[in-house]
Amino acid sequence: MGGEPADRNSGNMRLLSLIAIVLAVASAAHAKTPAWTAPLTRDGVPDLQGVWTNASITTLTRPRWVTKLVFSPAEAAAFIKADPLLRHMNSDAAPSDPTRGAPAAGNDPGGYNAFWLDPGSNLGLVDGQYRTSWIVDTPDGQLPLSAQGKALVAQADAFAHRADTPTGPEDLEPWDRCLIASRGSGGPGMLNNLYNSNYEIVQTRNTVAIMVEMIHDVRLIPLFPGKAAAQAGHHPAAIQPWLGDSVGWWEGDTLVVETTQVNAEQGRAGPLYLTPQGRVTERFRRVSAQEIFYAFEVDDPAYYSHPWHAEMPLTSAKGQIYEYACHEGNYAMSDILAGTRAAEKPAASAVAAAR
């Protein structure tokens, strides 16, 4: 009996030693697992190249009835289940009735069916959080429009209504004329769309090229040795190209792209409203083999009461991007204008008869 406490103590010591060994091995194994680092190009900068997508049902601004930026997994699942666009797509995918016949004369048959839409089927995940908007720093997730900005947007909305009875192609929005991507997906910043939310990034020593699938735009961004040199590299203010004048530089592992002088018509049309004097600063940082963290800041006092930020993931996509030849076989423009001219004829005949 006298040796029992010693045996118990000896056993306890052996147990503690075993636990210590296990913890040490686990700690060593953890220490030997390096944090993920981005692959480098042969020029020694992070490699952003590949095909990426920002497809998601999260949009730039938050639905008015949602009161917070981040959803729990359960809230995200409920939101996705109730999403009207996804519900419409599911309904539209059901077999049609072959005996239904054509729509009644004069009725609007609607646009092309939901088969062609591909918005994504999930909310955007940023740092493991389900986001309800890409905008992160306004309480309601809306654009922080000033009073002047709201007036300018109202004017833009009035202009958009001219497309209902256009006198010429210029009365339609730029994307209806196949000039730039719709819904802001061409950038800056690069917003997700109802379909074709895909990009291909190609890097050289002096340039980053971003090919945008929608309308098939390509952003060519010259690279400079730092912010000051890049900002000095902007074109003269009188040059206001589609998608703006972009310059880039590296800050550590992050590609920074600053864009000014966005074409005035593009900036008016939105959905990211800008004047040529506005400034958009985009940041691209490779955070894993499958993801680029993408964020941008908008500063334009003509529209906004203060600068604002948005962020979203670009995730790796399989396959390649095919050309989106917007104008090939597209009879919409001539049909729209012909329809408007036909609608004007009765009124013109009435005026002529009155004379």
C-alpha positions as CSV (number, residue, x, y, z in Angstrom):
1,M,0.0,0.0,0.0
2,G,2.9,2.3,0.8
3,G,4.0,2.4,-2.9
4,E,0.6,3.4,-4.3
5,P,1.0,7.2,-4.2
6,A,4.4,7.0,-5.8
7,D,3.0,4.9,-8.7
8,R,0.1,7.3,-9.1
9,N,2.5,10.3,-9.2
10,S,4.7,8.4,-11.7
11,G,1.7,7.7,-13.9
12,N,0.6,11.3,-13.7
13,M,4.1,12.5,-14.7
14,R,4.2,10.1,-17.7
15,L,0.7,11.4,-18.8
16,L,1.9,15.0,-18.5
17,S,5.0,14.2,-20.5
18,L,3.0,12.5,-23.2
19,I,0.6,15.5,-23.4
20,A,3.6,17.9,-23.6
21,I,5.1,15.8,-26.4
22,V,1.8,15.8,-28.4
23,L,1.5,19.6,-28.0
24,A,5.1,20.1,-29.0
25,V,4.6,17.9,-32.1
26,A,1.4,19.7,-33.0
27,S,3.0,23.1,-32.5
28,A,6.0,22.1,-34.6
29,A,3.8,20.8,-37.4
30,H,1.8,24.1,-37.3
31,A,5.0,26.1,-37.4
32,K,6.2,24.1,-40.4
33,T,2.9,25.0,-42.3
34,P,3.7,28.3,-44.0
35,A,1.0,30.9,-44.7
36,W,-0.2,31.0,-48.3
37,T,1.9,33.3,-50.4
38,A,1.0,34.5,-53.9
39,P,3.0,33.1,-56.8
40,L,5.2,35.6,-58.5
41,T,5.7,36.5,-62.1
42,R,9.1,36.4,-63.6
43,D,9.3,40.1,-62.9
44,G,9.0,39.4,-59.1
45,V,5.4,40.8,-58.5
46,P,2.3,38.8,-57.4
47,D,0.8,36.9,-60.3
48,L,-2.8,37.9,-60.8
49,Q,-3.2,36.2,-64.1
50,G,-6.0,33.9,-65.0
51,V,-9.8,33.9,-65.5
52,W,-11.8,35.3,-62.7
53,T,-15.5,35.9,-61.9
54,N,-17.4,38.2,-59.5
55,A,-20.8,36.5,-60.2
56,S,-23.0,36.9,-57.2
57,I,-26.5,37.9,-56.2
58,T,-24.9,40.5,-53.9
59,T,-25.1,43.9,-55.6
60,L,-23.3,47.2,-55.2
61,T,-26.1,48.7,-53.1
62,R,-28.1,46.8,-50.4
63,P,-31.8,45.9,-50.7
64,R,-33.8,48.6,-48.9
65,W,-35.4,46.1,-46.5
66,V,-32.0,44.7,-45.4
67,T,-30.6,46.5,-42.4
68,K,-27.1,45.0,-42.0
69,L,-24.0,44.3,-44.1
70,V,-23.3,40.7,-43.0
71,F,-25.7,37.8,-42.9
72,S,-25.3,34.6,-40.9
73,P,-25.3,31.4,-42.9
74,A,-28.9,30.8,-42.0
75,E,-30.0,34.3,-43.0
76,A,-28.0,33.9,-46.2
77,A,-29.7,30.7,-47.1
78,A,-33.2,32.2,-46.5
79,F,-32.3,35.3,-48.6
80,I,-31.1,33.1,-51.5
81,K,-34.2,31.0,-51.3
82,A,-36.4,34.1,-51.5
83,D,-34.4,36.0,-54.1
84,P,-36.8,37.1,-56.9
85,L,-34.3,36.8,-59.7
86,L,-33.4,33.2,-58.8
87,R,-37.0,32.3,-58.3
88,H,-37.8,33.7,-61.8
89,M,-34.9,31.8,-63.3
90,N,-36.1,28.5,-61.7
91,S,-39.7,29.2,-62.9
92,D,-38.6,30.1,-66.4
93,A,-36.5,27.0,-66.7
94,A,-39.6,24.8,-66.4
95,P,-40.9,23.2,-69.6
96,S,-43.2,25.5,-71.6
97,D,-46.6,24.5,-72.9
98,P,-46.3,23.7,-76.6
99,T,-50.0,24.3,-77.1
100,R,-50.1,27.7,-75.6
101,G,-49.8,29.6,-78.9
102,A,-48.4,33.1,-79.6
103,P,-49.1,36.1,-77.3
104,A,-52.1,38.2,-78.2
105,A,-51.4,41.0,-80.7
106,G,-50.1,44.2,-79.0
107,N,-48.9,42.4,-75.8
108,D,-45.3,42.7,-74.8
109,P,-43.8,39.2,-75.0
110,G,-40.8,40.2,-72.8
111,G,-37.1,40.0,-73.3
112,Y,-35.0,36.9,-73.8
113,N,-35.7,34.2,-71.3
114,A,-33.9,33.4,-68.1
115,F,-31.9,30.6,-69.8
116,W,-29.4,33.2,-70.8
117,L,-28.9,34.7,-67.4
118,D,-26.1,33.7,-65.1
119,P,-25.9,36.0,-62.1
120,G,-24.5,33.5,-59.7
121,S,-26.4,31.5,-57.1
122,N,-24.9,32.7,-53.8
123,L,-24.2,35.9,-51.9
124,G,-20.7,37.3,-52.1
125,L,-18.3,35.9,-49.5
126,V,-15.7,38.4,-48.2
127,D,-13.4,37.2,-45.4
128,G,-15.8,34.4,-44.8
129,Q,-18.8,36.7,-44.4
130,Y,-22.0,36.7,-46.5
131,R,-22.2,40.3,-47.7
132,T,-25.6,42.1,-48.5
133,S,-23.9,44.8,-50.5
134,W,-20.5,45.6,-51.9
135,I,-20.6,49.1,-50.3
136,V,-19.2,48.7,-46.8
137,D,-19.1,52.1,-45.2
138,T,-22.5,53.7,-45.5
139,P,-25.1,52.7,-42.8
140,D,-27.8,51.7,-45.3
141,G,-25.5,50.3,-48.0
142,Q,-26.6,52.9,-50.5
143,L,-24.6,55.4,-52.6
144,P,-23.9,58.5,-50.4
145,L,-25.4,60.9,-52.9
146,S,-25.4,64.6,-52.0
147,A,-28.3,66.8,-52.8
148,Q,-26.5,67.8,-56.1
149,G,-25.8,64.2,-56.8
150,K,-29.4,63.2,-56.4
151,A,-30.4,66.0,-58.8
152,L,-27.8,64.7,-61.4
153,V,-29.1,61.1,-61.0
154,A,-32.7,62.4,-61.6
155,Q,-31.5,64.1,-64.8
156,A,-29.8,60.8,-65.9
157,D,-33.1,58.9,-65.3
158,A,-34.9,61.4,-67.4
159,F,-32.4,61.0,-70.2
160,A,-32.8,57.2,-70.0
161,H,-36.5,57.6,-70.7
162,R,-35.6,59.0,-74.1
163,A,-34.8,55.5,-75.1
164,D,-38.6,54.8,-75.2
165,T,-38.9,57.0,-78.2
166,P,-35.4,57.5,-79.6
167,T,-34.8,60.0,-82.4
168,G,-31.5,58.3,-83.1
169,P,-28.9,55.8,-81.6
170,E,-27.5,58.5,-79.3
171,D,-30.7,58.4,-77.3
172,L,-29.9,54.9,-76.1
173,E,-27.5,54.1,-73.3
174,P,-23.9,53.2,-74.2
175,W,-24.4,49.5,-73.5
176,D,-27.4,49.3,-75.8
177,R,-25.1,50.6,-78.5
178,C,-22.5,47.9,-77.6
179,L,-20.0,50.6,-76.6
180,I,-19.2,49.6,-73.0
181,A,-20.3,46.9,-70.6
182,S,-23.7,47.2,-68.9
183,R,-24.4,47.6,-65.2
184,G,-20.8,48.9,-64.6
185,S,-19.1,45.6,-65.1
186,G,-16.4,47.2,-67.3
187,G,-15.2,49.4,-64.5
188,P,-14.1,51.4,-62.7
189,G,-15.0,49.7,-60.3
190,M,-15.8,46.4,-61.9
191,L,-19.3,45.4,-60.8
192,N,-21.0,42.0,-61.3
193,N,-23.7,41.7,-63.9
194,L,-26.7,39.5,-64.7
195,Y,-24.4,37.4,-66.9
196,N,-20.9,37.5,-68.4
197,S,-19.4,38.5,-65.0
198,N,-16.0,37.2,-66.1
199,Y,-12.5,38.7,-66.5
200,E,-9.2,37.6,-67.7
201,I,-6.0,39.3,-66.3
202,V,-2.7,39.3,-68.2
203,Q,0.5,40.9,-66.9
204,T,3.7,42.1,-68.5
205,R,6.5,44.0,-66.9
206,N,4.9,47.4,-67.8
207,T,1.2,46.7,-68.3
208,V,-1.7,44.9,-66.8
209,A,-4.5,44.0,-69.2
210,I,-8.0,43.2,-67.9
211,M,-10.3,41.7,-70.5
212,V,-14.0,42.1,-69.6
213,E,-16.3,39.5,-71.1
214,M,-19.4,41.8,-71.2
215,I,-19.2,43.8,-74.5
216,H,-15.6,42.5,-74.7
217,D,-13.8,45.6,-73.3
218,V,-10.1,45.5,-72.5
219,R,-8.6,47.8,-69.9
220,L,-4.9,48.4,-70.6
221,I,-3.3,49.7,-67.4
222,P,0.3,51.1,-67.6
223,L,2.4,50.4,-64.6
224,F,4.7,52.9,-62.9
225,P,7.4,52.6,-60.1
226,G,5.2,54.3,-57.5
227,K,2.1,56.4,-56.8
228,A,3.7,59.8,-57.7
229,A,5.0,58.6,-61.0
230,A,1.7,56.9,-61.8
231,Q,-0.4,60.0,-61.1
232,A,2.0,62.1,-63.2
233,G,1.4,59.6,-66.0
234,H,-2.3,60.4,-66.4
235,H,-3.3,61.7,-69.8
236,P,-4.3,65.4,-70.2
237,A,-7.7,66.1,-68.7
238,A,-9.2,66.7,-72.1
239,I,-8.8,63.0,-72.9
240,Q,-11.8,61.2,-71.5
241,P,-12.0,57.6,-72.8
242,W,-14.6,55.0,-72.2
243,L,-13.6,53.2,-68.9
244,G,-11.5,56.2,-68.0
245,D,-7.7,56.8,-67.9
246,S,-6.1,54.2,-65.6
247,V,-2.6,54.0,-64.2
248,G,-1.2,51.4,-61.8
249,W,1.5,50.7,-59.3
250,W,2.4,48.1,-56.7
251,E,2.1,48.7,-53.0
252,G,3.7,45.5,-51.5
253,D,1.5,42.6,-52.6
254,T,-1.3,44.8,-53.8
255,L,-1.8,46.2,-57.3
256,V,-3.3,49.7,-57.1
257,V,-5.1,51.2,-60.1
258,E,-6.2,54.8,-60.1
259,T,-8.7,55.9,-62.7
260,T,-9.8,59.5,-63.6
261,Q,-11.3,61.2,-66.6
262,V,-14.1,58.7,-67.1
263,N,-16.1,59.5,-70.2
264,A,-18.8,61.9,-69.3
265,E,-21.6,59.9,-70.9
266,Q,-20.5,56.7,-69.1
267,G,-20.4,58.6,-65.8
268,R,-23.8,60.0,-66.3
269,A,-25.4,56.6,-67.2
270,G,-24.2,55.0,-64.0
271,P,-24.8,52.8,-62.0
272,L,-21.5,54.0,-60.5
273,Y,-22.0,57.7,-61.2
274,L,-18.9,59.8,-62.0
275,T,-17.8,63.0,-63.5
276,P,-14.5,63.2,-65.5
277,Q,-13.0,64.8,-62.4
278,G,-14.0,61.9,-60.2
279,R,-11.3,59.4,-59.0
280,V,-11.7,55.6,-58.5
281,T,-8.9,53.8,-56.7
282,E,-9.0,50.0,-57.1
283,R,-6.9,47.4,-55.2
284,F,-6.2,43.8,-56.3
285,R,-4.6,41.4,-53.8
286,R,-4.2,37.7,-54.4
287,V,-5.3,36.0,-51.1
288,S,-5.4,32.3,-52.2
289,A,-5.0,30.2,-55.3
290,Q,-8.8,30.7,-55.9
291,E,-9.4,34.3,-54.9
292,I,-8.3,37.9,-55.5
293,F,-9.6,40.4,-52.9
294,Y,-10.9,43.3,-54.9
295,A,-11.8,46.7,-53.4
296,F,-12.3,50.2,-54.7
297,E,-12.8,53.7,-53.3
298,V,-14.8,56.4,-55.1
299,D,-14.2,60.1,-54.6
300,D,-16.3,62.5,-56.6
301,P,-17.7,65.5,-54.7
302,A,-20.0,66.3,-57.7
303,Y,-22.1,63.3,-56.8
304,Y,-21.2,62.1,-53.3
305,S,-21.2,63.7,-49.9
306,H,-18.0,61.8,-49.0
307,P,-15.7,59.2,-50.4
308,W,-17.0,55.6,-50.1
309,H,-15.6,52.0,-50.4
310,A,-16.8,48.7,-51.8
311,E,-15.2,45.3,-51.8
312,M,-15.9,41.9,-53.4
313,P,-14.1,38.7,-54.3
314,L,-12.8,37.7,-57.7
315,T,-12.8,33.9,-57.7
316,S,-11.0,31.6,-60.1
317,A,-13.1,30.4,-63.0
318,K,-12.5,27.4,-65.2
319,G,-12.1,27.5,-68.9
320,Q,-11.6,30.5,-71.1
321,I,-13.5,33.7,-72.1
322,Y,-15.0,33.6,-75.5
323,E,-15.6,36.8,-77.5
324,Y,-18.9,38.5,-76.7
325,A,-19.6,39.9,-80.2
326,C,-22.4,42.3,-79.2
327,H,-23.2,43.7,-82.7
328,E,-22.9,40.5,-84.7
329,G,-26.4,39.4,-85.8
330,N,-27.9,42.2,-83.6
331,Y,-30.9,43.7,-85.2
332,A,-32.1,45.5,-82.1
333,M,-30.9,49.0,-83.0
334,S,-32.5,49.1,-86.5
335,D,-35.6,47.5,-85.2
336,I,-36.0,49.9,-82.3
337,L,-35.5,52.9,-84.6
338,A,-37.8,51.5,-87.2
339,G,-40.5,50.8,-84.7
340,T,-40.3,54.4,-83.3
341,R,-40.5,55.8,-86.8
342,A,-43.5,53.7,-87.5
343,A,-45.2,54.9,-84.3
344,E,-44.6,58.5,-85.3
345,K,-46.3,58.1,-88.7
346,P,-50.0,58.5,-87.5
347,A,-49.2,61.7,-85.6
348,A,-47.2,63.1,-88.6
349,S,-50.2,62.2,-90.9
350,A,-52.6,63.9,-88.5
351,V,-50.5,67.1,-88.5
352,A,-50.2,67.0,-92.3
353,A,-54.0,66.6,-92.6
354,A,-54.7,69.5,-90.3
355,R,-52.7,71.8,-92.5
